[in-house]
Amino acid sequence: MNHYVIKGHDYDAFRDAQDELDELRVDTEDISAICDSNTHPLHDFLTNHVVKIIKSECVFLAILVVSAYFAISLGAIPVTAIIIATVVLAMFSIWVSGMVGSDLVRYYSLCKATTFGEKHPLVLHIEIEEGKSDILKKVVEKRPQLQMQKVY
């Protein structure tokens, strides 16, 4: 997998490129909020990957709570199993928090390395297979106001 960053300041060209890449089923992530030189509230740092991780954890927790409720109400599990499940749940939450944190740190360091403190840049992180790199280059060539840079 190759990783690229498309950046620019023209919003319409940026969104057109992102929409075209999404139609081509290319993995894109708009990390513009993380790359800005100003401080932001936490919700601006929630990228799509982070939201997917959080949704997965919430679904897992809901399934775990419902199944534990039925197991307890039927008397199928003892109290020690509840304690063990709580410890496992806590460890799982710590693991997910680490995944979210590492994702945000990775994007933040990527921004600092590519934007050099620009004010309000539009930045799109792209993960693409080696064979599809030509598609990405064609999309960017249509929009001369955007710059593409290979990262990693």
N, C-alpha and C positions, 0 to 999 in steps of 0.2 A: 504494500500500500504506500502511496505517495501522499504527502501532505503539502497543501498549498495555502497561501493567504492571498485573497483579493482585497485590495483596499482602495479607497478613493473618498471623494467628498460630494459627488453627484448622486443624490438619493435615488432619482428615477433610474439612472443607469445601473446603480447598485442593485435595486430591487428587481429590475428586469433580468439582470444576470442571475440573481438568486432564483427567481421563478423559472428561468430556462433550465438551470441546473437541477432544480427539484423535479421538473418534468422529465428530465433524462435519468432520474433516479440516482443522482449523485448525492453522497452524504455531505450536507452542508450544515454549518453552525454559525449563526450571526452572533459574533462576540463583540459587537460595537460598544455595548454598555460597559464591558470590562475594560476596553481599550481607551476609553476617554480619560483625559488627565484630571477631570473633576471627580470628587467623591460621589458615590451613589448610594441610595438605599439598597437594602439587601435584595429586594425583589428584582432589581435590574441585573443582578448577578446570576439569576436563575436562567441558565441556558437550557435548551431543549434536552440535552443529555442529562443534566442535573434533574430536571423535572421527571424524566423517564425513570431515573433511579429512585426518586422519592415516591413516585406512583407505585413502582414495584414493591417497595418496602411497605407502603400502606396496604396494598392488596394482600401481601403475605401476612401482615399483622392482623388484618381483618379475618382472614381464613383461620389463623392460629387462635384468635379469641373465640370465634364461633365454635370451632372444633373443641377447644378446651371447655367451653360452657356446656356443650352437650356431653362431653366425657365426664365432667364433674356431676352434672345432673343425673346421669345414668349410674353414677358410682363406679365408673370403669377405671378411674385413676386415683391413686392415693395422693396425700398432701405432698409427699417428697417429690413426686413427679411434677407437681405444680411449681415447686421451688426450682427444680432442675430446668423446667421450661422457662422460667423467669430469667435464669442465668443465661440460657441459650439465647433468649430474646434480647437481652442486654448486649451480649457479645455481637449478635447480628446487627443491632442498631449502631454499635461502635464501628463495625466494619463498613456499613453503608455510609456513615458520616465520613469515614476516611476516604471512601471512593469519591464522594461529593467534593471533599476538600482537595483531593489530588487533582480532580478534573478542573476545578477553579484555579488552582495554582498553576497548572499546565497552561491554561488559556491566558492567565495573567502574564506569565513569563514570555509566552509567545507574543503577546501584545507589546510588551516592553522592547522585545528584540526587533519587532518589525515596524512599529509606528514612531519610535523615538520621541515620545511625548507630544505628538500632534494634538491639536485641539479638535475635538469632535470628529474623529475619523470613523468611517464606515468600514468595518472589517468582517470578512467572511472567511471562516476556516473551512477547508475542503479536504476530505479524505477520499481518494480516488485510486482505482486500480491502475497499474502501469499502462495497460493497453488503452485506457480511456483518457489518457492525458491530452491526446489530440483534440478531443471534444472540448475540454476545458480551455485550451489555447484558442480555439475558434470562437468560443463564447466571449472571451476577454478581448480578442482582436476586433470584434464588432463594436466594442465600447472603448475608445481610446482614452477616456477620462479615468479608467480603472487601471490599476497596476497589479500584476500577479508576481508572487514571489514563492519559490519553493522553500519549505522549511523542513527541519529535522534532517 
